[in-house]
Amino acid sequence: MYVYDDYDRKLVTERVAQFRDQTSRFLAGQLAEEEYLPLRLQNGLYIQRHAPMLRIAVPYGLINSRQLRRLARITRDYDKNYAHFTTRQNLQLNWPKLEKVPDILAELAEVEMHAVQTSGNCIRNTTTDPFAGVAQDEIGDPRPYCELIRQWSTFHPEFAFLPRKFKIAVSGSETDRAAIQVHDIGLQLARRDNQTGFRVFVGGGLGRTPVIASEINSFLPEKHLLSYLEAIVRVYNLLGRRDNKYKARIKILVRAMGPEKFAEKVNAEWEKTRDGVQQLTPEAIEWAHDFFTDPDYRAYNREQSDAELALLANDNKAFARWLERNTVPHKKPGYRAVTLSTKPTGVPPGDVTDSQLEAIADLAEQFSFGEARITHEQNAVLSDVAQESLFSLWEAARAKGFATPNIGTLTDIICCPGGDYCALANAKSIPVAEAIQQRFDDMDYLYDLGDLSLNISGCMNACGHHHVGNIGILGVDKKGEEYYQIQLGGDSGNDSKLGKVLGPSFFREDVPDVIEKILDLYIEKRQPEELFADTYHRIGHAPFKERIYAAG
């Protein structure tokens, strides 16, 4: 992973000192709220329903055991002993005291972390596949390019105050696990004529106006990555609307202009700088790749290692379930990548305690070369686990609450903090997630359903990505009462789709019953080996709507 140099350390340390002074002046009444607002946002600090919320950057989800231990101590010393993994692969504290936030940032700086640009109208944390670098279907490792984008975008003087927030995701595999088509910019690594490059998607996003991104460049050579991104963001910065925050995202601009016209504007801007200082030299690209070399893997015979693992699984059904659901094949023989589930029944999805953060650090050191990843689905990944150690890891993870074998199932819910914390939320999300977990807490039933994504958002900002869940749930406010709208058919993968609203919304207590009726119809209508999304798109929306809203 990337390691700070002296310049990085100086930059982050100076930023902490600046924010400490700004916060002191604000608390002393020398800075007005409207003056302090952009300053705190650019340092990841929100004011939520009950307390400040601090969003800590975890670049492209990659984190080491030393950083995890520091986060654990921070949650213990400055918060209420737990934190929250987000869909942008970051970590949030929900209860820090405003006057202590500079101290937290100083502690983060000591372990090469910060909260810079995790909020505000700027380029946010770049995200990627949690299995980057180890996936068997990988075209190329996206992490070096994520790091190049991070360095280019951090403190970019031209893009500090964009019309609205801006999000970039990069996928390096044949299967998109980074949801690139619902980002402001999505990059798909590609190869053409032995050359590395990117398919470039622009104008995706969720929220009040959900849009699937449009492809504006079918192959961008890697050397032009930063200059082309700069042209895109510059066009947006110049032409994006600033008079209405609901119409300020780049997706509105691309839709208004049309993808072809927008691409023309980008190309015209790009021609001015494409061969300038932003062009990546082979040395710069190699420099970035050098931070993401393979760890010291042992040599295993794949057939022998797989056979030994299969024998072990045959003797233990619980281990076999976990192995099937929570691990994936690895590019190296004798290894697998392991997902640690944060979603046992009764725990808010994505929440981790201070002791669990320390446990992840311990597990990473013992089993995965001291590194972990935070996922888009709000879980954690150990990417490099020897198969001979999987049983020991399973036992250790089970003791810490990380071994629920539900990855990819209905109860592997993506869920925003909702009305329990967020000042923007119209309704609570966490109690709905818990009710669904409790209703469908039968692993045999979940496995029979197969892969199925369920996403919950507490408001139209769609932090829970409800638009692209196979089943999406949106909290809405009707005259001061909480209701929940159901959407079906969404997908965030290679063939991204937005879900379609089922019909009128429901009371909170009715949501599990509605989900059960939807699943019952799926089971009745599915063909052999057909997943929920396939059945829904084959039979259409109408049968589900009729089942749910039938009289009685």
RODO-2510 file (C-alpha; in nm, 4 decimals, decimal comma):
residues 552
     n   res          X          Y          Z
     1     m     0,0000     0,0000     0,0000
     2     y     0,1039     0,3610    -0,0435
     3     v     0,3410     0,4938     0,2231
     4     y     0,3647     0,8645     0,3066
     5     d     0,6847     1,0493     0,2268
     6     d     0,8122     1,3588     0,4107
     7     y     0,6065     1,5881     0,1891
     8     d     0,2859     1,3974     0,2624
     9     r     0,3494     1,4017     0,6351
    10     k     0,4236     1,7747     0,6359
    11     l     0,1143     1,8512     0,4300
    12     v    -0,1237     1,6571     0,6539
    13     t     0,0354     1,7880     0,9736
    14     e     0,0022     2,1473     0,8538
    15     r    -0,3612     2,0832     0,7614
    16     v    -0,4304     1,9596     1,1147
    17     a    -0,2714     2,2737     1,2618
    18     q    -0,4793     2,4938     1,0322
    19     f    -0,8018     2,3215     1,1288
    20     r    -0,7138     2,3338     1,4977
    21     d    -0,6789     2,7106     1,4690
    22     q    -1,0013     2,7404     1,2664
    23     t    -1,1947     2,5341     1,5201
    24     s    -1,0560     2,7321     1,8127
    25     r    -1,1628     3,0570     1,6471
    26     f    -1,5073     2,9181     1,5743
    27     l    -1,5580     2,8031     1,9327
    28     a    -1,4392     3,1423     2,0531
    29     g    -1,6992     3,3151     1,8366
    30     q    -1,4403     3,4638     1,6007
    31     l    -1,5625     3,2646     1,2983
    32     a    -1,9266     3,2634     1,1969
    33     e    -2,1045     2,9351     1,1237
    34     e    -2,1214     3,0125     0,7517
    35     e    -1,7453     3,0782     0,7502
    36     y    -1,6649     2,7632     0,9448
    37     l    -1,8969     2,5396     0,7400
    38     p    -1,6748     2,4915     0,4293
    39     l    -1,3671     2,4563     0,6493
    40     r    -1,5121     2,1735     0,8574
    41     l    -1,6619     1,9999     0,5549
    42     q    -1,3236     1,9875     0,3809
    43     n    -1,1947     1,8137     0,6920
    44     g    -1,4707     1,5526     0,6969
    45     l    -1,6771     1,7041     0,9768
    46     y    -2,0570     1,7154     0,9647
    47     i    -2,3070     1,8292     1,2262
    48     q    -2,5639     1,5509     1,2513
    49     r    -2,8884     1,4964     1,4390
    50     h    -2,7360     1,4429     1,7833
    51     a    -2,3651     1,5188     1,7525
    52     p    -2,0864     1,5919     1,5042
    53     m    -1,9939     1,3129     1,2636
    54     l    -1,6371     1,2699     1,1410
    55     r    -1,5755     1,0783     0,8197
    56     i    -1,2224     0,9382     0,8017
    57     a    -1,0643     0,8643     0,4636
    58     v    -0,9568     0,5098     0,3839
    59     p    -0,8127     0,5517     0,0330
    60     y    -0,9692     0,2916    -0,1988
    61     g    -1,0549     0,0921     0,1143
    62     l    -0,7001    -0,0204     0,1919
    63     i    -0,5884    -0,0106     0,5564
    64     n    -0,3153    -0,1702     0,7651
    65     s    -0,3181    -0,3177     1,1131
    66     r    -0,1421    -0,0193     1,2727
    67     q    -0,4086     0,2134     1,1359
    68     l    -0,6878    -0,0173     1,2502
    69     r    -0,5496    -0,0175     1,6031
    70     r    -0,5306     0,3603     1,6045
    71     l    -0,8908     0,3823     1,4847
    72     a    -0,9899     0,1440     1,7631
    73     r    -0,8247     0,3647     2,0233
    74     i    -0,9809     0,6787     1,8759
    75     t    -1,3310     0,5268     1,8912
    76     r    -1,2642     0,4332     2,2526
    77     d    -1,1087     0,7620     2,3645
    78     y    -1,3093     1,0115     2,1611
    79     d    -1,6352     0,8373     2,0737
    80     k    -1,8721     0,5710     2,2105
    81     n    -1,6628     0,2608     2,1398
    82     y    -1,7860     0,1927     1,7887
    83     a    -1,7542     0,3222     1,4334
    84     h    -1,9250     0,2676     1,0995
    85     f    -1,7970     0,1461     0,7617
    86     t    -1,9470     0,3412     0,4702
    87     t    -2,0282     0,2582     0,1087
    88     r    -1,7333     0,4763     0,0027
    89     q    -1,4977     0,2439     0,1900
    90     n    -1,4445     0,5046     0,4624
    91     l    -1,5010     0,4971     0,8372
    92     q    -1,7321     0,7300     1,0325
    93     l    -1,7404     0,8356     1,3958
    94     n    -2,0888     0,9346     1,5081
    95     w    -2,0254     1,0960     1,8463
    96     p    -1,6996     1,2956     1,8568
    97     k    -1,6963     1,6247     2,0471
    98     l    -1,6373     1,9221     1,8213
    99     e    -1,3526     2,0595     2,0297
   100     k    -1,1756     1,7204     2,0190
   101     v    -1,1864     1,6751     1,6409
   102     p    -0,8468     1,8453     1,5844
   103     d    -0,6966     1,6022     1,8375
   104     i    -0,8474     1,3114     1,6441
   105     l    -0,7028     1,4443     1,3192
   106     a    -0,3611     1,4766     1,4848
   107     e    -0,3827     1,1158     1,5994
   108     l    -0,4771     1,0061     1,2482
   109     a    -0,1842     1,1946     1,0979
   110     e     0,0544     0,9909     1,3140
   111     v    -0,0538     0,6745     1,1289
   112     e    -0,0754     0,8297     0,7803
   113     m    -0,4487     0,8915     0,7817
   114     h    -0,6702     1,1987     0,7548
   115     a    -1,0252     1,3179     0,6850
   116     v    -0,9399     1,5546     0,4017
   117     q    -1,2050     1,5828     0,1270
   118     t    -1,4340     1,3196     0,2717
   119     s    -1,7095     1,5795     0,2527
   120     g    -1,7743     1,9126     0,0859
   121     n    -1,8028     2,0036    -0,2823
   122     c    -1,4778     1,8447    -0,3880
   123     i    -1,3424     1,5164    -0,5255
   124     r    -1,4117     1,2549    -0,2588
   125     n    -1,2377     0,9275    -0,1735
   126     t    -1,1732     0,7212    -0,4874
   127     t    -1,3136     0,3697    -0,4495
   128     t    -1,2415     0,0356    -0,6116
   129     d    -1,2942    -0,3397    -0,5992
   130     p    -1,2203    -0,4792    -0,2503
   131     f    -1,0502    -0,7730    -0,4241
   132     a    -0,8191    -0,5481    -0,6269
   133     g    -0,4854    -0,7105    -0,6935
   134     v    -0,5975    -1,0645    -0,6070
   135     a    -0,9105    -1,1297    -0,8155
   136     q    -0,8877    -1,4109    -1,0685
   137     d    -1,0815    -1,2128    -1,3299
   138     e    -0,8608    -0,9070    -1,3016
   139     i    -0,7504    -0,7273    -1,6184
   140     g    -0,5067    -0,5200    -1,4169
   141     d    -0,4600    -0,3911    -1,0638
   142     p    -0,6637    -0,0685    -1,0256
   143     r    -0,4978     0,0429    -0,7008
   144     p    -0,1979     0,2236    -0,8567
   145     y    -0,4366     0,4305    -1,0671
   146     c    -0,6524     0,5017    -0,7610
   147     e    -0,3435     0,6323    -0,5859
   148     l    -0,2491     0,8511    -0,8825
   149     i    -0,6040     0,9910    -0,8834
   150     r    -0,5904     1,0476    -0,5067
   151     q    -0,2668     1,2449    -0,5291
   152     w    -0,3905     1,4461    -0,8274
   153     s    -0,7259     1,5306    -0,6670
   154     t    -0,6177     1,6033    -0,3071
   155     f    -0,5852     1,9781    -0,2504
   156     h    -0,6334     2,0431    -0,6226
   157     p    -0,6523     2,4245    -0,6207
   158     e    -0,8999     2,4459    -0,9082
   159     f    -1,1426     2,1870    -0,7749
   160     a    -1,1725     2,2760    -0,4053
   161     f    -1,5220     2,4232    -0,4500
   162     l    -1,7013     2,2365    -0,7260
   163     p    -2,0742     2,2848    -0,7915
   164     r    -2,1350     1,9682    -0,5839
   165     k    -1,9542     1,6666    -0,4430
   166     f    -1,7713     1,4487    -0,6951
   167     k    -1,7052     1,0744    -0,6798
   168     i    -1,4740     0,8509    -0,8853
   169     a    -1,4607     0,4692    -0,8904
   170     v    -1,2197     0,2380    -1,0708
   171     s    -1,2738    -0,1276    -1,1668
   172     g    -0,9896    -0,3519    -1,2756
   173     s    -1,1803    -0,6767    -1,3287
   174     e    -1,4145    -0,8275    -1,5826
   175     t    -1,6884    -0,8182    -1,3179
   176     d    -1,7568    -0,4689    -1,1901
   177     r    -1,7497    -0,4799    -0,8103
   178     a    -1,6930    -0,1040    -0,7754
   179     a    -2,0309     0,0180    -0,9100
   180     i    -1,8557     0,2434    -1,1614
   181     q    -2,1720     0,3223    -1,3588
   182     v    -2,3335     0,5069    -1,0686
   183     h    -2,0423     0,7436    -1,0122
   184     d    -1,9649     1,0900    -1,1444
   185     i    -1,6711     0,9258    -1,3213
   186     g    -1,6359     0,5501    -1,3572
   187     l    -1,3207     0,3941    -1,4982
   188     q    -1,3012     0,0391    -1,6326
   189     l    -0,9481    -0,0909    -1,6858
   190     a    -0,9055    -0,2328    -2,0365
   191     r    -0,6420    -0,3751    -2,2687
   192     r    -0,6129    -0,3005    -2,6397
   193     d    -0,3237    -0,3986    -2,8651
   194     n    -0,1085    -0,4805    -2,5606
   195     q    -0,1744    -0,1339    -2,4233
   196     t    -0,3382    -0,0507    -2,0898
   197     g    -0,6169     0,2025    -2,0809
   198     f    -0,9657     0,2783    -1,9567
   199     r    -1,3248     0,2904    -2,0659
   200     v    -1,4538     0,6172    -1,9249
   201     f    -1,8094     0,6579    -1,7936
   202     v    -1,9419     0,9965    -1,6863
   203     g    -2,2574     1,1329    -1,5295
   204     g    -2,3718     0,8466    -1,3094
   205     g    -2,5106     0,8943    -0,9634
   206     l    -2,7971     0,8176    -0,7308
   207     g    -2,9806     1,0506    -0,4951
   208     r    -3,2795     1,2619    -0,5937
   209     t    -3,2204     1,2085    -0,9670
   210     p    -3,0671     0,8621    -1,0198
   211     v    -2,8776     0,8179    -1,3474
   212     i    -2,6691     0,5396    -1,5028
   213     a    -2,3454     0,6833    -1,6427
   214     s    -2,2770     0,7236    -2,0139
   215     e    -1,9591     0,6009    -2,1804
   216     i    -1,7752     0,8947    -2,3393
   217     n    -1,4435     0,7278    -2,4218
   218     s    -1,4098     0,3632    -2,5215
   219     f    -1,0336     0,3523    -2,4687
   220     l    -0,8253     0,6151    -2,2931
   221     p    -0,4527     0,5236    -2,2836
   222     e    -0,3235     0,5158    -1,9275
   223     k    -0,0725     0,7957    -1,9868
   224     h    -0,3623     1,0362    -2,0454
   225     l    -0,5592     0,9368    -1,7352
   226     l    -0,5029     1,2497    -1,5260
   227     s    -0,5190     1,4998    -1,8097
   228     y    -0,8498     1,3536    -1,9290
   229     l    -0,9958     1,3493    -1,5779
   230     e    -0,8868     1,7091    -1,5353
   231     a    -1,0645     1,8039    -1,8570
   232     i    -1,3861     1,6352    -1,7403
   233     v    -1,3852     1,8034    -1,4015
   234     r    -1,2886     2,1399    -1,5520
   235     v    -1,5835     2,1296    -1,7934
   236     y    -1,8117     2,0391    -1,5047
   237     n    -1,6653     2,3106    -1,2823
   238     l    -1,7226     2,5731    -1,5528
   239     l    -2,0660     2,4629    -1,6742
   240     g    -2,2257     2,2844    -1,3781
   241     r    -2,5140     2,4651    -1,2144
   242     r    -2,4525     2,6487    -0,8897
   243     d    -2,7944     2,8091    -0,8503
   244     n    -2,9717     2,4905    -0,7386
   245     k    -2,7935     2,2212    -0,5374
   246     y    -3,0442     1,9606    -0,6542
   247     k    -2,9374     2,0235    -1,0141
   248     a    -2,5677     2,0789    -0,9540
   249     r    -2,4260     1,7266    -0,9999
   250     i    -2,2444     1,6402    -1,3204
   251     k    -2,5166     1,3882    -1,4059
   252     i    -2,7582     1,6795    -1,4597
   253     l    -2,5101     1,8568    -1,6857
   254     v    -2,4406     1,5442    -1,8931
   255     r    -2,8098     1,4713    -1,9278
   256     a    -2,8895     1,8302    -2,0264
   257     m    -2,6112     1,8506    -2,2860
   258     g    -2,6251     1,4892    -2,3992
   259     p    -2,3262     1,2538    -2,3650
   260     e    -2,1985     1,3253    -2,7181
   261     k    -2,1972     1,7023    -2,6724
   262     f    -2,0436     1,6702    -2,3287
   263     a    -1,7697     1,4469    -2,4717
   264     e    -1,7006     1,7095    -2,7386
   265     k    -1,6566     1,9750    -2,4704
   266     v    -1,4227     1,7463    -2,2754
   267     n    -1,2147     1,6658    -2,5831
   268     a    -1,1839     2,0331    -2,6726
   269     e    -1,0620     2,1121    -2,3226
   270     w    -0,8369     1,8064    -2,3199
   271     e    -0,6622     1,9072    -2,6427
   272     k    -0,5199     2,2084    -2,4597
   273     t    -0,3387     1,9982    -2,1988
   274     r    -0,3258     1,6341    -2,3073
   275     d     0,0480     1,6351    -2,3775
   276     g     0,1369     1,8687    -2,0919
   277     v     0,2517     1,8185    -1,7348
   278     q    -0,0435     1,5935    -1,6476
   279     q     0,0661     1,3252    -1,8935
   280     l     0,1817     1,0204    -1,7010
   281     t     0,5321     0,9043    -1,7871
   282     p     0,6226     0,5341    -1,7766
   283     e     0,8299     0,6147    -1,4678
   284     a     0,5334     0,7717    -1,2892
   285     i     0,3135     0,4725    -1,3669
   286     e     0,5833     0,2319    -1,2507
   287     w     0,6306     0,4391    -0,9339
   288     a     0,2632     0,3965    -0,8506
   289     h     0,2695     0,0226    -0,9239
   290     d     0,5708    -0,0230    -0,6959
   291     f     0,3526     0,0485    -0,3909
   292     f     0,1300    -0,2500    -0,4704
   293     t     0,3669    -0,5412    -0,5186
   294     d     0,2729    -0,8935    -0,4125
   295     p     0,3411    -0,9915    -0,0523
   296     d     0,5678    -1,2846     0,0267
   297     y     0,3339    -1,5594    -0,0930
   298     r     0,4252    -1,9203    -0,0274
   299     a     0,4287    -2,1660    -0,3168
   300     y     0,1370    -2,4116    -0,3112
   301     n     0,0144    -2,6750    -0,5507
   302     r    -0,3360    -2,5575    -0,6409
   303     e    -0,4866    -2,9036    -0,6898
   304     q    -0,3435    -3,0385    -0,3663
   305     s    -0,4374    -2,7310    -0,1641
   306     d    -0,7925    -2,7301    -0,3023
   307     a    -0,8322    -3,0999    -0,2305
   308     e    -0,7187    -3,0611     0,1303
   309     l    -0,9595    -2,7705     0,1797
   310     a    -1,2478    -2,9702     0,0309
   311     l    -1,1843    -3,2563     0,2725
   312     l    -1,1893    -3,0169     0,5660
   313     a    -1,5155    -2,8625     0,4465
   314     n    -1,6759    -3,2046     0,4068
   315     d    -1,6207    -3,2704     0,7763
   316     n    -1,7764    -2,9430     0,9002
   317     k    -2,1000    -2,8078     0,7551
   318     a    -2,0766    -2,4690     0,9297
   319     f    -1,7240    -2,4149     0,8017
   320     a    -1,8315    -2,5251     0,4532
   321     r    -2,1117    -2,2668     0,4494
   322     w    -1,8725    -1,9910     0,5521
   323     l    -1,6169    -2,1077     0,2981
   324     e    -1,8736    -2,0931     0,0182
   325     r    -2,0226    -1,7564     0,1096
   326     n    -1,7410    -1,5585     0,2718
   327     t    -1,4383    -1,6552     0,0641
   328     v    -1,3502    -1,6197    -0,3036
   329     p    -1,0794    -1,7732    -0,5222
   330     h    -0,7430    -1,5991    -0,5440
   331     k    -0,5022    -1,5421    -0,8309
   332     k    -0,2332    -1,7271    -0,6345
   333     p    -0,2596    -2,1052    -0,5815
   334     g    -0,3304    -2,1989    -0,2225
   335     y    -0,4841    -1,8649    -0,1201
   336     r    -0,8322    -1,7170    -0,0890
   337     a    -0,9724    -1,3733    -0,0099
   338     v    -1,1996    -1,3674     0,2944
   339     t    -1,4857    -1,1312     0,3742
   340     l    -1,5465    -1,0611     0,7420
   341     s    -1,9194    -0,9969     0,7784
   342     t    -2,0274    -0,7041     0,9961
   343     k    -2,3899    -0,8139     0,9725
   344     p    -2,4986    -1,0706     1,2274
   345     t    -2,8658    -1,0349     1,3188
   346     g    -2,9284    -0,7418     1,5508
   347     v    -2,6185    -0,5416     1,4591
   348     p    -2,6551    -0,2291     1,2406
   349     p    -2,4913    -0,3099     0,9048
   350     g    -2,1387    -0,1729     0,8901
   351     d    -2,1018    -0,1014     1,2621
   352     v    -1,7832    -0,2231     1,4314
   353     t    -1,6761    -0,1847     1,7921
   354     d    -1,3342    -0,0723     1,9098
   355     s    -1,2507    -0,4303     2,0105
   356     q    -1,3614    -0,5560     1,6695
   357     l    -1,1355    -0,3044     1,4941
   358     e    -0,8508    -0,4405     1,7027
   359     a    -0,9615    -0,7933     1,6164
   360     i    -0,9479    -0,7123     1,2435
   361     a    -0,5953    -0,5817     1,2990
   362     d    -0,4993    -0,9023     1,4785
   363     l    -0,6535    -1,1208     1,2086
   364     a    -0,4846    -0,9178     0,9338
   365     e    -0,1453    -0,9619     1,0973
   366     q    -0,1944    -1,3297     1,1663
   367     f    -0,3512    -1,4312     0,8378
   368     s    -0,3150    -1,1612     0,5688
   369     f     0,0223    -0,9847     0,5755
   370     g    -0,1047    -0,7069     0,8026
   371     e    -0,3509    -0,5494     0,5597
   372     a    -0,7297    -0,5349     0,5275
   373     r    -0,9844    -0,3659     0,3031
   374     i    -1,3170    -0,1958     0,3750
   375     t    -1,5786    -0,2871     0,1166
   376     h    -1,8521    -0,1006    -0,0678
   377     e    -2,0944    -0,3404     0,1059
   378     q    -1,9724    -0,2220     0,4506
   379     n    -1,7817    -0,5380     0,5380
   380     a    -1,4069    -0,6008     0,5713
   381     v    -1,1814    -0,8178     0,3562
   382     l    -0,8608    -1,0065     0,4297
   383     s    -0,7277    -1,0470     0,0792
   384     d    -0,4393    -1,2924     0,1151
   385     v    -0,5246    -1,5867     0,3390
   386     a    -0,3505    -1,9197     0,2893
   387     q    -0,6088    -2,1958     0,2458
   388     e    -0,4344    -2,4061     0,5084
   389     s    -0,5150    -2,1279     0,7595
   390     l    -0,8802    -2,0799     0,6680
   391     f    -1,0214    -2,3043     0,9395
   392     s    -0,8195    -2,1245     1,2082
   393     l    -0,9310    -1,7891     1,0698
   394     w    -1,2936    -1,9004     1,0668
   395     e    -1,2754    -2,0001     1,4324
   396     a    -1,1101    -1,6710     1,5284
   397     a    -1,3560    -1,4639     1,3211
   398     r    -1,6522    -1,6494     1,4702
   399     a    -1,5340    -1,5610     1,8204
   400     k    -1,5328    -1,1916     1,7264
   401     g    -1,8700    -1,1881     1,5465
   402     f    -1,7313    -1,1704     1,1928
   403     a    -1,8178    -1,5172     1,0617
   404     t    -2,1881    -1,4862     0,9756
   405     p    -2,1989    -1,6794     0,6440
   406     n    -2,4344    -1,4372     0,4687
   407     i    -2,2169    -1,2527     0,2179
   408     g    -2,4169    -1,1828    -0,0967
   409     t    -2,7450    -1,2928     0,0609
   410     l    -3,0590    -1,1015     0,1573
   411     t    -2,9253    -1,0160     0,5061
   412     d    -2,5932    -0,8783     0,3765
   413     i    -2,7787    -0,5471     0,3759
   414     i    -2,6291    -0,2160     0,2660
   415     c    -2,7770     0,0416     0,5017
   416     c    -2,7140     0,4082     0,5789
   417     p    -2,7264     0,5294     0,9438
   418     g    -3,0639     0,6898     0,8675
   419     g    -3,2765     0,8864     1,1108
   420     d    -3,1025     0,7462     1,4166
   421     y    -2,8081     0,9752     1,3366
   422     c    -2,8373     1,1707     1,0133
   423     a    -2,9947     1,5163     1,0166
   424     l    -3,0961     1,4768     0,6514
   425     a    -3,2828     1,1493     0,6929
   426     n    -3,6593     1,1284     0,6530
   427     a    -3,6841     0,7941     0,8283
   428     k    -3,4848     0,5419     1,0259
   429     s    -3,2959     0,2719     0,8359
   430     i    -3,1375     0,0593     1,1069
   431     p    -3,4633    -0,0738     1,2650
   432     v    -3,5846    -0,1786     0,9188
   433     a    -3,2603    -0,3650     0,8524
   434     e    -3,2845    -0,5360     1,1920
   435     a    -3,6466    -0,6394     1,1334
   436     i    -3,5547    -0,7948     0,7979
   437     q    -3,2545    -0,9716     0,9500
   438     q    -3,4746    -1,1194     1,2218
   439     r    -3,7522    -1,2259     0,9837
   440     f    -3,5134    -1,4044     0,7490
   441     d    -3,2625    -1,5434     0,9953
   442     d    -3,2655    -1,8931     0,8431
   443     m    -2,9494    -1,9714     0,6495
   444     d    -3,1041    -2,2574     0,4547
   445     y    -3,3744    -2,0199     0,3318
   446     l    -3,1183    -1,7506     0,2449
   447     y    -2,9074    -1,9972     0,0493
   448     d    -3,2147    -2,1213    -0,1343
   449     l    -3,2868    -1,7625    -0,2406
   450     g    -2,9331    -1,7281    -0,3731
   451     d    -2,7475    -1,4045    -0,4406
   452     l    -2,9780    -1,1120    -0,3670
   453     s    -2,8910    -0,7526    -0,2751
   454     l    -3,1115    -0,5461    -0,0441
   455     n    -3,0201    -0,1798     0,0107
   456     i    -3,1819     0,0709     0,2491
   457     s    -3,1612     0,4517     0,2469
   458     g    -3,3194     0,6858     0,4991
   459     c    -3,3697     0,9653     0,2468
   460     m    -3,3399     1,0598    -0,1207
   461     n    -2,9662     1,1236    -0,0858
   462     a    -2,9391     0,7452    -0,1306
   463     c    -2,6342     0,6817     0,0882
   464     g    -2,7602     0,3226     0,1126
   465     h    -2,7717     0,2956    -0,2693
   466     h    -3,1323     0,1755    -0,2650
   467     h    -3,1740     0,2548    -0,6363
   468     v    -2,9356    -0,0267    -0,7365
   469     g    -3,0354    -0,2976    -0,4911
   470     n    -3,2244    -0,5950    -0,6337
   471     i    -3,4639    -0,4837    -0,3606
   472     g    -3,4350    -0,1213    -0,2558
   473     i    -3,6012     0,0452     0,0416
   474     l    -3,6313     0,4228     0,0747
   475     g    -3,7502     0,5997     0,3888
   476     v    -3,9932     0,8829     0,3169
   477     d    -4,1719     1,1392     0,5331
   478     k    -4,5479     1,1852     0,5037
   479     k    -4,6750     1,4638     0,7260
   480     g    -4,4268     1,3803     0,9985
   481     e    -4,4711     1,0009     0,9811
   482     e    -4,2121     0,7520     0,8556
   483     y    -4,3040     0,5392     0,5554
   484     y    -4,1008     0,3118     0,3309
   485     q    -4,1062     0,2889    -0,0478
   486     i    -3,9985    -0,0363    -0,2161
   487     q    -3,8097    -0,0574    -0,5457
   488     l    -3,7282    -0,3699    -0,7458
   489     g    -3,4816    -0,4680    -1,0156
   490     g    -3,1794    -0,2516    -0,9437
   491     d    -2,8237    -0,3645    -1,0128
   492     s    -2,4806    -0,2032    -0,9671
   493     g    -2,2724    -0,4465    -1,1714
   494     n    -2,1680    -0,4668    -1,5363
   495     d    -2,5251    -0,4163    -1,6551
   496     s    -2,6251    -0,1513    -1,4039
   497     k    -2,9955    -0,0814    -1,3685
   498     l    -3,2090     0,1486    -1,1560
   499     g    -3,4875    -0,0136    -0,9577
   500     k    -3,8512     0,0619    -1,0319
   501     v    -4,0837     0,1838    -0,7580
   502     l    -4,3337    -0,0854    -0,6635
   503     g    -4,6141     0,1514    -0,5625
   504     p    -4,7411     0,3413    -0,2565
   505     s    -4,5191     0,3285     0,0519
   506     f    -4,5652     0,1176     0,3658
   507     f    -4,5536     0,1529     0,7431
   508     r    -4,2264     0,0351     0,8983
   509     e    -4,3876    -0,2676     1,0651
   510     d    -4,5256    -0,3829     0,7293
   511     v    -4,1924    -0,3905     0,5468
   512     p    -4,0855    -0,7469     0,6428
   513     d    -4,4264    -0,8787     0,5305
   514     v    -4,3907    -0,6996     0,1962
   515     i    -4,0404    -0,8408     0,1461
   516     e    -4,1720    -1,1899     0,2256
   517     k    -4,4478    -1,1604    -0,0360
   518     i    -4,1930    -1,0462    -0,2941
   519     l    -3,9697    -1,3417    -0,2144
   520     d    -4,2600    -1,5866    -0,2178
   521     l    -4,3497    -1,4783    -0,5715
   522     y    -3,9883    -1,5114    -0,6799
   523     i    -3,9729    -1,8665    -0,5436
   524     e    -4,2967    -1,9553    -0,7232
   525     k    -4,1908    -1,8124    -1,0589
   526     r    -3,8178    -1,8746    -1,0802
   527     q    -3,6631    -2,1215    -1,3176
   528     p    -3,3860    -2,3612    -1,2094
   529     e    -3,0690    -2,1749    -1,1059
   530     e    -3,2374    -1,8402    -1,1717
   531     l    -3,1507    -1,5571    -0,9332
   532     f    -3,3984    -1,2985    -0,8109
   533     a    -3,2826    -1,0300    -1,0542
   534     d    -3,3152    -1,2677    -1,3491
   535     t    -3,6664    -1,3737    -1,2510
   536     y    -3,7752    -1,0143    -1,1967
   537     h    -3,6548    -0,9008    -1,5385
   538     r    -3,8021    -1,2085    -1,7079
   539     i    -4,1537    -1,1851    -1,5656
   540     g    -4,1602    -0,8079    -1,5256
   541     h    -4,2783    -0,5645    -1,2613
   542     a    -4,6528    -0,6213    -1,2813
   543     p    -4,6751    -0,9628    -1,1067
   544     f    -4,4889    -0,8279    -0,8033
   545     k    -4,7063    -0,5188    -0,7849
   546     e    -5,0222    -0,7262    -0,8154
   547     r    -4,9088    -0,9648    -0,5406
   548     i    -4,8292    -0,6834    -0,2992
   549     y    -5,1295    -0,4597    -0,3579
   550     a    -5,3961    -0,7235    -0,4177
   551     a    -5,7107    -0,6617    -0,2142
   552     g    -5,6840    -0,8092     0,1304
***
